[in-house]
C-alpha cells in the first residue's frame, strides 16, 4: 500500500496570515535571505528578526565552569569564544519571542512587512567581563593563557570572536 503525503496547509487555505515572523539564526543569515528571495515567497508578508548572540550560548562555557567548580572544588580549563576585548550585547531568546509576539499582535503590520530588525541586548559585555563576573561569583582569581584557534573556531574568528583558554588555579 502506497503512503500518501499529508495534505499541505497553505496560506490560501487559511485565508492568509497578516504577518509571518522569521527568526534568523545568527550563523546562517544567508540561508534565510536566500529562502525569502525565492519566487514562492514574493507575496508573503514577513518580518525578519535577526538576534545577536544568545545569552545561553554566549555564557554556556562560563556557567558550566562555575557549576563544575562548585561541584568538585577544582578549577579546570575554561575555553571561551568571546574575545577578551570584543563587546557584544547578547540577547535572551525570550526577548526575541516577545518582540515576535508583539509584531504578530499589532493590527496594522504594514510598516514591518519585509523589514529586518537586528536585535541585541541592552548592554555590551566582553569576554574579560564574563571572567570577572565568574571571579566575583566564586571569589576566585583566574590565570589566563591563550591557545591556538581550533579548526572549528576559524569562522568565528573572522566574525571578531577569539577562542581563548582560561586556566584557573
C-alpha positions as protocol buffer text, in pm:
chain_id: "A"
residue {
  index: 1
  type: UNK
  ca { x: 0 y: 0 z: 0 }
}
residue {
  index: 2
  type: UNK
  ca { x: 141 y: 333 z: -108 }
}
residue {
  index: 3
  type: UNK
  ca { x: 163 y: 604 z: 157 }
}
residue {
  index: 4
  type: UNK
  ca { x: 31 y: 942 z: 58 }
}
residue {
  index: 5
  type: UNK
  ca { x: 184 y: 1264 z: 175 }
}
residue {
  index: 6
  type: UNK
  ca { x: -26 y: 1450 z: 430 }
}
residue {
  index: 7
  type: UNK
  ca { x: -226 y: 1743 z: 294 }
}
residue {
  index: 8
  type: UNK
  ca { x: -36 y: 2068 z: 286 }
}
residue {
  index: 9
  type: UNK
  ca { x: -185 y: 2364 z: 467 }
}
residue {
  index: 10
  type: UNK
  ca { x: -112 y: 2676 z: 268 }
}
residue {
  index: 11
  type: UNK
  ca { x: -175 y: 3042 z: 334 }
}
residue {
  index: 12
  type: UNK
  ca { x: -457 y: 3025 z: 79 }
}
residue {
  index: 13
  type: UNK
  ca { x: -644 y: 2759 z: 280 }
}
residue {
  index: 14
  type: UNK
  ca { x: -606 y: 2963 z: 596 }
}
residue {
  index: 15
  type: UNK
  ca { x: -707 y: 3291 z: 436 }
}
residue {
  index: 16
  type: UNK
  ca { x: -350 y: 3416 z: 451 }
}
residue {
  index: 17
  type: UNK
  ca { x: -160 y: 3535 z: 754 }
}
residue {
  index: 18
  type: UNK
  ca { x: -127 y: 3902 z: 836 }
}
residue {
  index: 19
  type: UNK
  ca { x: 242 y: 3859 z: 902 }
}
residue {
  index: 20
  type: UNK
  ca { x: 497 y: 3578 z: 924 }
}
residue {
  index: 21
  type: UNK
  ca { x: 786 y: 3624 z: 1166 }
}
residue {
  index: 22
  type: UNK
  ca { x: 1119 y: 3481 z: 1052 }
}
residue {
  index: 23
  type: UNK
  ca { x: 1390 y: 3447 z: 1315 }
}
residue {
  index: 24
  type: UNK
  ca { x: 1732 y: 3439 z: 1156 }
}
residue {
  index: 25
  type: UNK
  ca { x: 1979 y: 3202 z: 1317 }
}
residue {
  index: 26
  type: UNK
  ca { x: 2295 y: 3404 z: 1392 }
}
residue {
  index: 27
  type: UNK
  ca { x: 2535 y: 3190 z: 1188 }
}
residue {
  index: 28
  type: UNK
  ca { x: 2303 y: 3116 z: 896 }
}
residue {
  index: 29
  type: UNK
  ca { x: 2186 y: 3457 z: 766 }
}
residue {
  index: 30
  type: UNK
  ca { x: 2243 y: 3371 z: 400 }
}
residue {
  index: 31
  type: UNK
  ca { x: 2015 y: 3067 z: 420 }
}
residue {
  index: 32
  type: UNK
  ca { x: 1723 y: 3277 z: 543 }
}
residue {
  index: 33
  type: UNK
  ca { x: 1798 y: 3557 z: 294 }
}
residue {
  index: 34
  type: UNK
  ca { x: 1811 y: 3305 z: 6 }
}
residue {
  index: 35
  type: UNK
  ca { x: 1488 y: 3140 z: 120 }
}
residue {
  index: 36
  type: UNK
  ca { x: 1296 y: 3467 z: 140 }
}
residue {
  index: 37
  type: UNK
  ca { x: 1424 y: 3581 z: -200 }
}
residue {
  index: 38
  type: UNK
  ca { x: 1269 y: 3277 z: -375 }
}
residue {
  index: 39
  type: UNK
  ca { x: 971 y: 3349 z: -605 }
}
residue {
  index: 40
  type: UNK
  ca { x: 742 y: 3139 z: -383 }
}
residue {
  index: 41
  type: UNK
  ca { x: 788 y: 3390 z: -101 }
}
residue {
  index: 42
  type: UNK
  ca { x: 741 y: 3705 z: -313 }
}
residue {
  index: 43
  type: UNK
  ca { x: 388 y: 3773 z: -189 }
}
residue {
  index: 44
  type: UNK
  ca { x: 446 y: 3652 z: 165 }
}
residue {
  index: 45
  type: UNK
  ca { x: 429 y: 3924 z: 428 }
}
residue {
  index: 46
  type: UNK
  ca { x: 725 y: 3860 z: 653 }
}
residue {
  index: 47
  type: UNK
  ca { x: 942 y: 4033 z: 909 }
}
residue {
  index: 48
  type: UNK
  ca { x: 1292 y: 3908 z: 983 }
}
residue {
  index: 49
  type: UNK
  ca { x: 1419 y: 3920 z: 1341 }
}
residue {
  index: 50
  type: UNK
  ca { x: 1796 y: 3889 z: 1345 }
}
residue {
  index: 51
  type: UNK
  ca { x: 1915 y: 3831 z: 1702 }
}
residue {
  index: 52
  type: UNK
  ca { x: 2272 y: 3892 z: 1806 }
}
residue {
  index: 53
  type: UNK
  ca { x: 2441 y: 3631 z: 2025 }
}
residue {
  index: 54
  type: UNK
  ca { x: 2200 y: 3450 z: 2257 }
}
residue {
  index: 55
  type: UNK
  ca { x: 2274 y: 3472 z: 2630 }
}
residue {
  index: 56
  type: UNK
  ca { x: 2251 y: 3096 z: 2683 }
}
residue {
  index: 57
  type: UNK
  ca { x: 2508 y: 3006 z: 2418 }
}
residue {
  index: 58
  type: UNK
  ca { x: 2738 y: 3302 z: 2487 }
}
residue {
  index: 59
  type: UNK
  ca { x: 2759 y: 3231 z: 2860 }
}
residue {
  index: 60
  type: UNK
  ca { x: 2736 y: 2849 z: 2848 }
}
residue {
  index: 61
  type: UNK
  ca { x: 3106 y: 2771 z: 2896 }
}
residue {
  index: 62
  type: UNK
  ca { x: 3140 y: 3011 z: 3191 }
}
residue {
  index: 63
  type: UNK
  ca { x: 2824 y: 2875 z: 3354 }
}
residue {
  index: 64
  type: UNK
  ca { x: 2941 y: 2515 z: 3306 }
}
residue {
  index: 65
  type: UNK
  ca { x: 3281 y: 2603 z: 3451 }
}
residue {
  index: 66
  type: UNK
  ca { x: 3119 y: 2761 z: 3759 }
}
residue {
  index: 67
  type: UNK
  ca { x: 2894 y: 2457 z: 3812 }
}
residue {
  index: 68
  type: UNK
  ca { x: 3190 y: 2219 z: 3780 }
}
residue {
  index: 69
  type: UNK
  ca { x: 3395 y: 2424 z: 4027 }
}
residue {
  index: 70
  type: UNK
  ca { x: 3108 y: 2426 z: 4277 }
}
residue {
  index: 71
  type: UNK
  ca { x: 3065 y: 2051 z: 4238 }
}
residue {
  index: 72
  type: UNK
  ca { x: 3432 y: 1944 z: 4255 }
}
residue {
  index: 73
  type: UNK
  ca { x: 3623 y: 2238 z: 4401 }
}
residue {
  index: 74
  type: UNK
  ca { x: 3875 y: 2202 z: 4115 }
}
residue {
  index: 75
  type: UNK
  ca { x: 3947 y: 2480 z: 3870 }
}
residue {
  index: 76
  type: UNK
  ca { x: 3961 y: 2327 z: 3524 }
}
residue {
  index: 77
  type: UNK
  ca { x: 4048 y: 2500 z: 3196 }
}
residue {
  index: 78
  type: UNK
  ca { x: 3771 y: 2717 z: 3059 }
}
residue {
  index: 79
  type: UNK
  ca { x: 3750 y: 2754 z: 2680 }
}
residue {
  index: 80
  type: UNK
  ca { x: 3576 y: 3079 z: 2590 }
}
residue {
  index: 81
  type: UNK
  ca { x: 3466 y: 3200 z: 2249 }
}
residue {
  index: 82
  type: UNK
  ca { x: 3421 y: 3569 z: 2335 }
}
residue {
  index: 83
  type: UNK
  ca { x: 3735 y: 3773 z: 2287 }
}
residue {
  index: 84
  type: UNK
  ca { x: 3863 y: 3949 z: 2596 }
}
residue {
  index: 85
  type: UNK
  ca { x: 3805 y: 4294 z: 2446 }
}
residue {
  index: 86
  type: UNK
  ca { x: 3517 y: 4236 z: 2199 }
}
residue {
  index: 87
  type: UNK
  ca { x: 3194 y: 4376 z: 2339 }
}
residue {
  index: 88
  type: UNK
  ca { x: 2868 y: 4205 z: 2246 }
}
residue {
  index: 89
  type: UNK
  ca { x: 2516 y: 4293 z: 2357 }
}
residue {
  index: 90
  type: UNK
  ca { x: 2377 y: 3940 z: 2385 }
}
residue {
  index: 91
  type: UNK
  ca { x: 2001 y: 3886 z: 2391 }
}
residue {
  index: 92
  type: UNK
  ca { x: 1778 y: 3645 z: 2579 }
}
residue {
  index: 93
  type: UNK
  ca { x: 1575 y: 3419 z: 2344 }
}
residue {
  index: 94
  type: UNK
  ca { x: 1261 y: 3503 z: 2544 }
}
residue {
  index: 95
  type: UNK
  ca { x: 1304 y: 3868 z: 2444 }
}
residue {
  index: 96
  type: UNK
  ca { x: 1319 y: 3769 z: 2078 }
}
residue {
  index: 97
  type: UNK
  ca { x: 994 y: 3574 z: 2126 }
}
residue {
  index: 98
  type: UNK
  ca { x: 831 y: 3872 z: 2299 }
}
residue {
  index: 99
  type: UNK
  ca { x: 922 y: 4101 z: 2009 }
}
residue {
  index: 100
  type: UNK
  ca { x: 783 y: 3847 z: 1760 }
}
residue {
  index: 101
  type: UNK
  ca { x: 462 y: 3815 z: 1962 }
}
residue {
  index: 102
  type: UNK
  ca { x: 425 y: 4194 z: 1970 }
}
residue {
  index: 103
  type: UNK
  ca { x: 464 y: 4216 z: 1592 }
}
residue {
  index: 104
  type: UNK
  ca { x: 207 y: 3940 z: 1540 }
}
residue {
  index: 105
  type: UNK
  ca { x: -42 y: 4108 z: 1773 }
}
residue {
  index: 106
  type: UNK
  ca { x: -44 y: 4455 z: 1620 }
}
residue {
  index: 107
  type: UNK
  ca { x: -338 y: 4548 z: 1399 }
}
residue {
  index: 108
  type: UNK
  ca { x: -151 y: 4713 z: 1114 }
}
residue {
  index: 109
  type: UNK
  ca { x: 176 y: 4530 z: 1048 }
}
residue {
  index: 110
  type: UNK
  ca { x: 232 y: 4717 z: 719 }
}
residue {
  index: 111
  type: UNK
  ca { x: 540 y: 4915 z: 837 }
}
residue {
  index: 112
  type: UNK
  ca { x: 705 y: 4587 z: 939 }
}
residue {
  index: 113
  type: UNK
  ca { x: 641 y: 4388 z: 618 }
}
residue {
  index: 114
  type: UNK
  ca { x: 975 y: 4281 z: 463 }
}
residue {
  index: 115
  type: UNK
  ca { x: 1153 y: 4464 z: 745 }
}
residue {
  index: 116
  type: UNK
  ca { x: 1469 y: 4325 z: 900 }
}
residue {
  index: 117
  type: UNK
  ca { x: 1546 y: 4402 z: 1264 }
}
residue {
  index: 118
  type: UNK
  ca { x: 1881 y: 4327 z: 1424 }
}
residue {
  index: 119
  type: UNK
  ca { x: 1811 y: 4251 z: 1789 }
}
residue {
  index: 120
  type: UNK
  ca { x: 2061 y: 4286 z: 2069 }
}
residue {
  index: 121
  type: UNK
  ca { x: 2050 y: 4311 z: 2443 }
}
residue {
  index: 122
  type: UNK
  ca { x: 2057 y: 4629 z: 2646 }
}
residue {
  index: 123
  type: UNK
  ca { x: 2423 y: 4615 z: 2750 }
}
residue {
  index: 124
  type: UNK
  ca { x: 2757 y: 4519 z: 2595 }
}
residue {
  index: 125
  type: UNK
  ca { x: 2975 y: 4266 z: 2774 }
}
residue {
  index: 126
  type: UNK
  ca { x: 3325 y: 4145 z: 2687 }
}
residue {
  index: 127
  type: UNK
  ca { x: 3490 y: 3809 z: 2746 }
}
residue {
  index: 128
  type: UNK
  ca { x: 3703 y: 3975 z: 3013 }
}
residue {
  index: 129
  type: UNK
  ca { x: 3392 y: 4098 z: 3193 }
}
residue {
  index: 130
  type: UNK
  ca { x: 3241 y: 3748 z: 3184 }
}
residue {
  index: 131
  type: UNK
  ca { x: 3556 y: 3617 z: 3353 }
}
residue {
  index: 132
  type: UNK
  ca { x: 3540 y: 3898 z: 3611 }
}
residue {
  index: 133
  type: UNK
  ca { x: 3178 y: 3806 z: 3690 }
}
residue {
  index: 134
  type: UNK
  ca { x: 3279 y: 3441 z: 3739 }
}
residue {
  index: 135
  type: UNK
  ca { x: 3568 y: 3551 z: 3964 }
}
residue {
  index: 136
  type: UNK
  ca { x: 3338 y: 3769 z: 4174 }
}
residue {
  index: 137
  type: UNK
  ca { x: 3075 y: 3497 z: 4199 }
}
residue {
  index: 138
  type: UNK
  ca { x: 3324 y: 3234 z: 4317 }
}
residue {
  index: 139
  type: UNK
  ca { x: 3568 y: 3467 z: 4497 }
}
residue {
  index: 140
  type: UNK
  ca { x: 3849 y: 3314 z: 4289 }
}
residue {
  index: 141
  type: UNK
  ca { x: 4118 y: 3481 z: 4078 }
}
residue {
  index: 142
  type: UNK
  ca { x: 4197 y: 3331 z: 3738 }
}
residue {
  index: 143
  type: UNK
  ca { x: 4512 y: 3297 z: 3535 }
}
residue {
  index: 144
  type: UNK
  ca { x: 4456 y: 3340 z: 3162 }
}
residue {
  index: 145
  type: UNK
  ca { x: 4651 y: 3173 z: 2884 }
}
residue {
  index: 146
  type: UNK
  ca { x: 4583 y: 3198 z: 2510 }
}
residue {
  index: 147
  type: UNK
  ca { x: 4565 y: 2888 z: 2297 }
}
residue {
  index: 148
  type: UNK
  ca { x: 4577 y: 2843 z: 1923 }
}
residue {
  index: 149
  type: UNK
  ca { x: 4248 y: 2865 z: 1738 }
}
residue {
  index: 150
  type: UNK
  ca { x: 4099 y: 2527 z: 1668 }
}
residue {
  index: 151
  type: UNK
  ca { x: 3964 y: 2439 z: 1324 }
}
residue {
  index: 152
  type: UNK
  ca { x: 3602 y: 2490 z: 1427 }
}
residue {
  index: 153
  type: UNK
  ca { x: 3680 y: 2838 z: 1558 }
}
residue {
  index: 154
  type: UNK
  ca { x: 3821 y: 2991 z: 1241 }
}
residue {
  index: 155
  type: UNK
  ca { x: 3481 y: 3106 z: 1114 }
}
residue {
  index: 156
  type: UNK
  ca { x: 3410 y: 3263 z: 1448 }
}
residue {
  index: 157
  type: UNK
  ca { x: 3746 y: 3443 z: 1446 }
}
residue {
  index: 158
  type: UNK
  ca { x: 3655 y: 3613 z: 1117 }
}
residue {
  index: 159
  type: UNK
  ca { x: 3348 y: 3747 z: 1295 }
}
residue {
  index: 160
  type: UNK
  ca { x: 3555 y: 3900 z: 1572 }
}
residue {
  index: 161
  type: UNK
  ca { x: 3539 y: 3610 z: 1817 }
}
residue {
  index: 162
  type: UNK
  ca { x: 3856 y: 3458 z: 1951 }
}
residue {
  index: 163
  type: UNK
  ca { x: 3888 y: 3126 z: 2127 }
}
residue {
  index: 164
  type: UNK
  ca { x: 4089 y: 3170 z: 2443 }
}
residue {
  index: 165
  type: UNK
  ca { x: 4172 y: 2922 z: 2713 }
}
residue {
  index: 166
  type: UNK
  ca { x: 4143 y: 3040 z: 3069 }
}
residue {
  index: 167
  type: UNK
  ca { x: 4344 y: 2830 z: 3312 }
}
residue {
  index: 168
  type: UNK
  ca { x: 4223 y: 2853 z: 3668 }
}
residue {
  index: 169
  type: UNK
  ca { x: 4418 y: 2780 z: 3984 }
}
